[in-house]
Protein backbone atom coordinates (compact mmCIF):
# COMPACT_ATOMS: atom_id res chain seq x y z
CA UNK A 1 0.00 0.00 0.00
CA UNK A 2 1.39 3.33 -1.09
CA UNK A 3 0.92 6.45 1.08
CA UNK A 4 0.46 9.83 -0.50
CA UNK A 5 2.51 12.63 1.01
CA UNK A 6 0.91 16.00 1.43
CA UNK A 7 3.33 18.86 0.98
CA UNK A 8 2.42 22.17 2.58
CA UNK A 9 4.32 25.20 1.36
CA UNK A 10 5.47 27.68 3.97
CA UNK A 11 4.71 31.30 3.26
CA UNK A 12 7.66 33.26 2.05
CA UNK A 13 9.63 35.04 4.72
CA UNK A 14 10.33 38.69 4.31
CA UNK A 15 7.65 41.31 3.90
CA UNK A 16 4.73 38.94 4.44
CA UNK A 17 1.84 39.76 6.71
CA UNK A 18 2.43 36.74 8.94
CA UNK A 19 6.15 37.09 9.33
CA UNK A 20 7.19 36.05 12.84
CA UNK A 21 10.50 37.89 12.67
CA UNK A 22 8.76 41.22 12.05
CA UNK A 23 6.45 40.72 15.00
CA UNK A 24 9.35 40.02 17.32
CA UNK A 25 11.20 43.02 16.01
CA UNK A 26 8.24 45.31 16.69
CA UNK A 27 7.87 44.00 20.23
CA UNK A 28 11.52 44.57 20.97
CA UNK A 29 11.47 48.11 19.64
CA UNK A 30 8.51 49.21 21.75
CA UNK A 31 9.38 50.71 25.05
CA UNK A 32 6.90 51.09 27.85
CA UNK A 33 6.32 54.74 28.50
CA UNK A 34 5.89 55.28 32.18
CA UNK A 35 3.09 57.59 33.21
CA UNK A 36 2.78 59.25 36.56
CA UNK A 37 0.37 57.70 38.98
CA UNK A 38 -2.85 59.65 39.29
CA UNK A 39 -5.73 59.63 41.71
CA UNK A 40 -8.73 58.04 40.01
CA UNK A 41 -12.16 57.02 41.18
CA UNK A 42 -12.18 53.58 42.77
CA UNK A 43 -14.57 51.63 40.54
CA UNK A 44 -15.16 49.01 43.24
CA UNK A 45 -16.87 51.67 45.37
CA UNK A 46 -18.88 53.33 42.60
CA UNK A 47 -22.34 52.62 44.09
CA UNK A 48 -21.68 54.32 47.44
CA UNK A 49 -20.15 57.22 45.50
CA UNK A 50 -23.29 57.55 43.37
CA UNK A 51 -25.47 57.45 46.48
CA UNK A 52 -23.52 60.22 48.19
CA UNK A 53 -23.41 62.32 45.01
CA UNK A 54 -27.17 61.96 44.55
CA UNK A 55 -27.71 63.24 48.10
CA UNK A 56 -25.70 66.35 47.24
CA UNK A 57 -27.40 66.87 43.88
CA UNK A 58 -30.94 66.46 45.32
CA UNK A 59 -30.40 69.42 47.61
CA UNK A 60 -28.75 71.54 44.92
CA UNK A 61 -30.58 73.92 42.61
CA UNK A 62 -29.41 72.00 39.54
CA UNK A 63 -32.12 70.73 37.16
CA UNK A 64 -32.65 66.95 37.77
CA UNK A 65 -32.23 66.06 34.08
CA UNK A 66 -28.99 68.04 34.01
CA UNK A 67 -27.87 66.46 37.28
CA UNK A 68 -27.97 62.90 35.93
CA UNK A 69 -25.75 63.73 32.95
CA UNK A 70 -23.50 65.79 35.24
CA UNK A 71 -23.09 62.79 37.55
CA UNK A 72 -22.33 60.46 34.63
CA UNK A 73 -19.70 62.86 33.29
CA UNK A 74 -18.05 63.25 36.70
CA UNK A 75 -17.88 59.46 37.12
CA UNK A 76 -16.47 58.98 33.61
CA UNK A 77 -13.78 61.63 34.04
CA UNK A 78 -12.84 60.53 37.55
CA UNK A 79 -12.58 56.84 36.70
CA UNK A 80 -10.88 57.14 33.29
CA UNK A 81 -8.78 60.31 33.37
CA UNK A 82 -8.20 61.54 36.93
CA UNK A 83 -10.02 63.07 39.86
CA UNK A 84 -8.17 66.33 39.19
CA UNK A 85 -9.83 66.61 35.77
CA UNK A 86 -13.18 65.71 37.32
CA UNK A 87 -12.74 68.52 39.87
CA UNK A 88 -11.94 70.94 37.03
CA UNK A 89 -15.14 69.81 35.30
CA UNK A 90 -17.16 70.39 38.49
CA UNK A 91 -15.56 73.83 38.80
CA UNK A 92 -17.05 74.83 35.43
CA UNK A 93 -20.51 74.22 36.93
CA UNK A 94 -19.53 76.32 39.95
CA UNK A 95 -18.47 79.14 37.63
CA UNK A 96 -21.71 78.92 35.63
CA UNK A 97 -23.81 79.15 38.81
CA UNK A 98 -25.32 75.65 38.77
CA UNK A 99 -23.50 74.72 42.01
CA UNK A 100 -22.71 76.66 45.15
CA UNK A 101 -19.28 76.82 46.74
CA UNK A 102 -20.43 74.50 49.56
CA UNK A 103 -21.71 71.87 47.09
CA UNK A 104 -18.49 72.15 45.10
CA UNK A 105 -16.43 71.54 48.25
CA UNK A 106 -18.56 68.55 49.24
CA UNK A 107 -18.20 66.99 45.77
CA UNK A 108 -14.42 67.50 45.84
CA UNK A 109 -14.23 65.84 49.26
CA UNK A 110 -16.24 62.90 47.91
CA UNK A 111 -13.90 62.56 44.95
CA UNK A 112 -10.92 62.52 47.31
CA UNK A 113 -12.54 60.01 49.65
CA UNK A 114 -13.50 57.55 46.89
CA UNK A 115 -10.29 57.89 44.88
CA UNK A 116 -7.39 55.51 44.47
CA UNK A 117 -3.89 55.97 43.04
CA UNK A 118 -3.48 54.20 39.68
C-alpha positions as CSV (number, residue, x, y, z in Angstrom):
1,X,0.0,0.0,0.0
2,X,1.4,3.3,-1.1
3,X,0.9,6.5,1.1
4,X,0.5,9.8,-0.5
5,X,2.5,12.6,1.0
6,X,0.9,16.0,1.4
7,X,3.3,18.9,1.0
8,X,2.4,22.2,2.6
9,X,4.3,25.2,1.4
10,X,5.5,27.7,4.0
11,X,4.7,31.3,3.3
12,X,7.7,33.3,2.0
13,X,9.6,35.0,4.7
14,X,10.3,38.7,4.3
15,X,7.6,41.3,3.9
16,X,4.7,38.9,4.4
17,X,1.8,39.8,6.7
18,X,2.4,36.7,8.9
19,X,6.2,37.1,9.3
20,X,7.2,36.0,12.8
21,X,10.5,37.9,12.7
22,X,8.8,41.2,12.1
23,X,6.4,40.7,15.0
24,X,9.3,40.0,17.3
25,X,11.2,43.0,16.0
26,X,8.2,45.3,16.7
27,X,7.9,44.0,20.2
28,X,11.5,44.6,21.0
29,X,11.5,48.1,19.6
30,X,8.5,49.2,21.7
31,X,9.4,50.7,25.1
32,X,6.9,51.1,27.8
33,X,6.3,54.7,28.5
34,X,5.9,55.3,32.2
35,X,3.1,57.6,33.2
36,X,2.8,59.2,36.6
37,X,0.4,57.7,39.0
38,X,-2.8,59.7,39.3
39,X,-5.7,59.6,41.7
40,X,-8.7,58.0,40.0
41,X,-12.2,57.0,41.2
42,X,-12.2,53.6,42.8
43,X,-14.6,51.6,40.5
44,X,-15.2,49.0,43.2
45,X,-16.9,51.7,45.4
46,X,-18.9,53.3,42.6
47,X,-22.3,52.6,44.1
48,X,-21.7,54.3,47.4
49,X,-20.1,57.2,45.5
50,X,-23.3,57.5,43.4
51,X,-25.5,57.4,46.5
52,X,-23.5,60.2,48.2
53,X,-23.4,62.3,45.0
54,X,-27.2,62.0,44.6
55,X,-27.7,63.2,48.1
56,X,-25.7,66.4,47.2
57,X,-27.4,66.9,43.9
58,X,-30.9,66.5,45.3
59,X,-30.4,69.4,47.6
60,X,-28.7,71.5,44.9
61,X,-30.6,73.9,42.6
62,X,-29.4,72.0,39.5
63,X,-32.1,70.7,37.2
64,X,-32.6,67.0,37.8
65,X,-32.2,66.1,34.1
66,X,-29.0,68.0,34.0
67,X,-27.9,66.5,37.3
68,X,-28.0,62.9,35.9
69,X,-25.8,63.7,33.0
70,X,-23.5,65.8,35.2
71,X,-23.1,62.8,37.6
72,X,-22.3,60.5,34.6
73,X,-19.7,62.9,33.3
74,X,-18.1,63.2,36.7
75,X,-17.9,59.5,37.1
76,X,-16.5,59.0,33.6
77,X,-13.8,61.6,34.0
78,X,-12.8,60.5,37.6
79,X,-12.6,56.8,36.7
80,X,-10.9,57.1,33.3
81,X,-8.8,60.3,33.4
82,X,-8.2,61.5,36.9
83,X,-10.0,63.1,39.9
84,X,-8.2,66.3,39.2
85,X,-9.8,66.6,35.8
86,X,-13.2,65.7,37.3
87,X,-12.7,68.5,39.9
88,X,-11.9,70.9,37.0
89,X,-15.1,69.8,35.3
90,X,-17.2,70.4,38.5
91,X,-15.6,73.8,38.8
92,X,-17.0,74.8,35.4
93,X,-20.5,74.2,36.9
94,X,-19.5,76.3,40.0
95,X,-18.5,79.1,37.6
96,X,-21.7,78.9,35.6
97,X,-23.8,79.1,38.8
98,X,-25.3,75.7,38.8
99,X,-23.5,74.7,42.0
100,X,-22.7,76.7,45.2
101,X,-19.3,76.8,46.7
102,X,-20.4,74.5,49.6
103,X,-21.7,71.9,47.1
104,X,-18.5,72.2,45.1
105,X,-16.4,71.5,48.2
106,X,-18.6,68.5,49.2
107,X,-18.2,67.0,45.8
108,X,-14.4,67.5,45.8
109,X,-14.2,65.8,49.3
110,X,-16.2,62.9,47.9
111,X,-13.9,62.6,44.9
112,X,-10.9,62.5,47.3
113,X,-12.5,60.0,49.6
114,X,-13.5,57.6,46.9
115,X,-10.3,57.9,44.9
116,X,-7.4,55.5,44.5
117,X,-3.9,56.0,43.0
118,X,-3.5,54.2,39.7
